[in-house]
Amino acid sequence: MNFSETTIVDSTLCMLGCFSLLTWSVILLKAGEMALNRYRNRKVINQYTEISLLSALTPSEIETDKNLTTQAGRVLSVGSQTYARAKNLTKTNTLEHHAAWHELIERALRQQLQKEKALMESGLGWLASIGSTAPFIGLFGTVWGIMHALKDISAQGNASLDVVAGPIGEALIATALGIAVAIPAVIAYNFFLRQNRTSIANLEHFATDYLRSCIENDLTETTENNHVHTTAQ
């Protein structure tokens, strides 16, 4: 092979090596992030489900609680801030008025869940892209190497096994490396997607519990006020 032919094959191998390094970097970072988020979320959910969700945080504590830096904490913070605004701005104690605020709380919680989902999926696009393109890049290097190896063999006029095996064997390394890079990327991508769905489902349950607490609290207050008003009459 001449210099340009060797450079193309070497560049392909170098690119696949960079892809492998990027793949394992993303895998290690996402695995650490997933484990840390799962531990913190479990801690927050256990803490705030053992007591009333509505009494867990007051408006003054929302900005100072360190647990709110977690995924579950940010969901709780958004819900608490919206509900605190509802309690401060509500002048009437009717079910219709509370229903409007409950819808706003639900939308705020849903929006925060979407943000958390986007954060968890960040970086997975690299794994998907590498998993789908690495085999083809390796195949390109192999085809290019074999093509020019056969040209060199033809020019030498010798097609014995000793002459053919070396160049073609070196060219096949590109395909093997492409597959070796793609397999961990695809496995990790599917694994993280499944774990993210589980984490989002847990956060959705937590958000639903908080919204239910808000609704139950407002229904209780409305019923008690109506009872007091009826008794006074």
C-alpha positions in Angstrom: 0.0 0.0 0.0 1.1 3.5 -0.6 1.1 6.3 2.0 -2.4 7.5 1.2 -3.9 4.0 1.4 -2.2 3.3 4.7 -3.3 6.6 6.1 -7.0 6.0 5.4 -6.9 2.6 7.1 -5.0 4.0 10.1 -7.3 7.0 10.3 -10.3 4.6 10.4 -8.7 2.6 13.2 -7.9 5.8 15.1 -11.4 7.0 14.7 -12.8 3.8 16.1 -10.4 4.0 19.0 -11.7 7.5 19.8 -15.2 6.2 19.6 -14.4 3.5 22.0 -12.8 6.0 24.4 -15.9 8.2 24.1 -18.3 5.3 24.6 -16.7 4.1 27.8 -16.4 7.7 29.1 -20.1 8.2 28.6 -20.9 4.8 30.1 -18.9 5.5 33.3 -20.3 9.0 33.7 -23.9 7.9 33.2 -23.5 4.9 35.4 -22.2 7.1 38.2 -24.8 9.7 37.7 -27.6 7.1 37.7 -26.4 5.5 40.9 -26.1 8.8 42.6 -29.5 10.0 41.5 -31.1 6.7 42.5 -29.6 7.0 46.0 -30.6 10.6 46.5 -34.1 10.1 45.1 -34.7 7.2 47.5 -33.5 9.2 50.4 -35.8 12.2 49.6 -38.8 10.0 48.8 -38.4 8.0 52.0 -37.9 11.2 54.0 -41.0 13.0 52.7 -43.4 10.0 52.6 -42.9 9.2 56.2 -44.5 12.6 57.1 -47.1 14.7 55.4 -45.9 16.0 52.1 -47.6 19.3 52.6 -45.9 19.9 55.9 -42.5 18.7 54.7 -41.5 22.1 53.4 -42.5 25.6 54.1 -41.8 28.4 51.6 -38.8 29.6 53.7 -37.3 26.1 53.7 -37.6 25.6 49.9 -34.5 27.7 49.2 -32.3 26.2 51.9 -33.1 22.4 51.9 -30.0 20.7 50.3 -32.2 17.7 49.3 -33.8 20.0 46.7 -30.7 19.6 44.5 -31.8 16.0 43.8 -34.3 15.0 41.1 -37.1 14.2 43.6 -36.2 17.3 45.5 -36.6 19.6 42.5 -40.0 18.0 41.7 -41.1 18.6 45.3 -39.7 22.1 45.2 -41.7 23.0 42.1 -44.9 21.6 43.6 -44.3 23.3 46.9 -43.7 26.7 45.4 -46.8 26.5 43.2 -48.9 25.4 46.1 -47.5 28.1 48.3 -48.5 30.7 45.7 -52.0 29.2 45.6 -52.4 29.5 49.3 -51.1 33.0 49.4 -53.2 34.3 46.5 -56.4 32.3 47.1 -59.1 34.6 48.5 -62.0 32.3 48.1 -62.3 28.7 49.4 -64.3 27.1 46.6 -63.7 23.8 44.9 -63.7 25.5 41.5 -60.9 27.9 42.6 -58.8 25.1 44.0 -59.3 23.0 40.9 -57.7 25.7 38.8 -54.6 25.8 41.1 -54.5 22.0 41.1 -54.3 22.0 37.4 -51.4 24.5 37.5 -49.6 22.4 40.1 -50.0 19.3 37.9 -48.6 21.2 34.8 -45.7 22.5 36.8 -44.9 19.0 38.1 -45.2 17.5 34.6 -42.9 20.2 33.2 -40.3 19.5 35.8 -40.5 15.8 35.1 -39.9 16.4 31.4 -36.8 18.5 32.4 -35.5 15.7 34.6 -36.1 13.2 31.7 -34.1 15.4 29.3 -31.2 15.6 31.8 -31.2 11.8 32.2 -31.1 11.2 28.5 -28.3 13.7 27.8 -25.3 11.9 26.4 -27.2 8.8 25.3 -27.3 10.2 21.8 -23.6 9.6 21.5 -24.1 5.9 22.4 -26.9 5.5 19.9 -24.8 7.2 17.1 -21.7 5.2 17.9 -23.6 1.9 18.1 -25.2 2.4 14.7 -22.2 3.8 12.8 -19.1 2.0 14.2 -19.7 -1.2 12.3 -20.0 0.6 9.0 -16.9 2.7 9.7 -15.0 -0.5 10.5 -16.4 -2.2 7.3 -15.2 0.8 5.3 -11.7 0.4 6.6 -11.8 -3.3 5.8 -13.1 -2.9 2.3 -10.6 -0.1 1.6 -7.7 -2.2 3.0 -8.7 -5.4 1.1 -9.1 -3.5 -2.2 -5.6 -2.1 -2.1 -4.1 -5.2 -0.7 -5.5 -7.1 -3.7 -4.0 -4.5 -6.0 -0.6 -4.9 -4.4 -0.9 -8.7 -4.7 -1.9 -8.4 -8.4 1.1 -6.1 -9.0 3.4 -8.6 -7.4 1.9 -11.5 -9.4 1.9 -13.7 -6.4 -1.4 -14.9 -4.9 0.0 -17.5 -2.4 -1.5 -17.7 1.1 1.6 -16.2 2.7 1.2 -13.1 0.6 -2.6 -12.8 0.8 -3.1 -13.5 4.5 -1.1 -10.7 6.0 -2.6 -7.6 4.2 -6.2 -9.0 4.3 -5.9 -10.0 7.9 -4.8 -6.5 8.9 -7.7 -5.0 6.9 -10.2 -7.3 8.8 -9.0 -5.8 12.1 -11.1 -2.7 11.2 -14.3 -4.6 11.1 -13.6 -6.5 14.3 -12.8 -3.2 16.1 -15.9 -1.6 14.7 -18.0 -4.4 16.1 -16.1 -4.3 19.4 -16.9 -0.6 19.7 -20.6 -0.9 18.7 -21.6 -3.8 21.1 -20.9 -2.0 24.4 -22.5 1.2 23.0 -25.7 -0.5 22.0 -26.0 -2.6 25.3 -25.3 0.5 27.4 -27.8 2.6 25.5 -30.6 0.1 26.0 -29.7 -0.4 29.6 -29.7 3.3 30.4 -33.1 3.8 28.6 -34.7 1.1 30.8 -33.2 2.5 33.9 -34.4 6.0 33.0 -37.9 4.8 32.4 -37.9 3.2 35.9 -36.6 6.4 37.5 -39.1 8.6 35.7 -41.9 6.2 36.8 -40.8 6.6 40.4 -40.7 10.4 40.1 -44.2 10.4 38.6 -45.5 8.4 41.5 -43.9 10.8 43.9 -45.4 13.8 42.0 -48.8 12.1 42.0 -48.6 11.6 45.7 -47.8 15.3 46.3 -50.7 16.4 44.1 -53.0 14.1 45.8 -51.9 15.5 49.2 -52.7 19.0 47.9 -56.1 18.0 46.7 -57.0 16.2 49.9 -55.8 19.1 52.0 -57.9 21.6 50.1 -61.0 19.4 50.1 -60.6 19.0 53.9 -60.3 22.7 54.4 -63.3 23.4 52.2 -65.4 20.8 53.9 -64.5 22.1 57.4 -65.2 25.7 56.4 -68.5 24.9 54.9 -69.4 22.9 58.0 -68.5 25.8 60.3 -70.4 28.2 58.1 -73.5 25.9 58.1 -73.3 25.5 61.9 -73.0 29.3 62.4 -76.2 29.8 60.4 
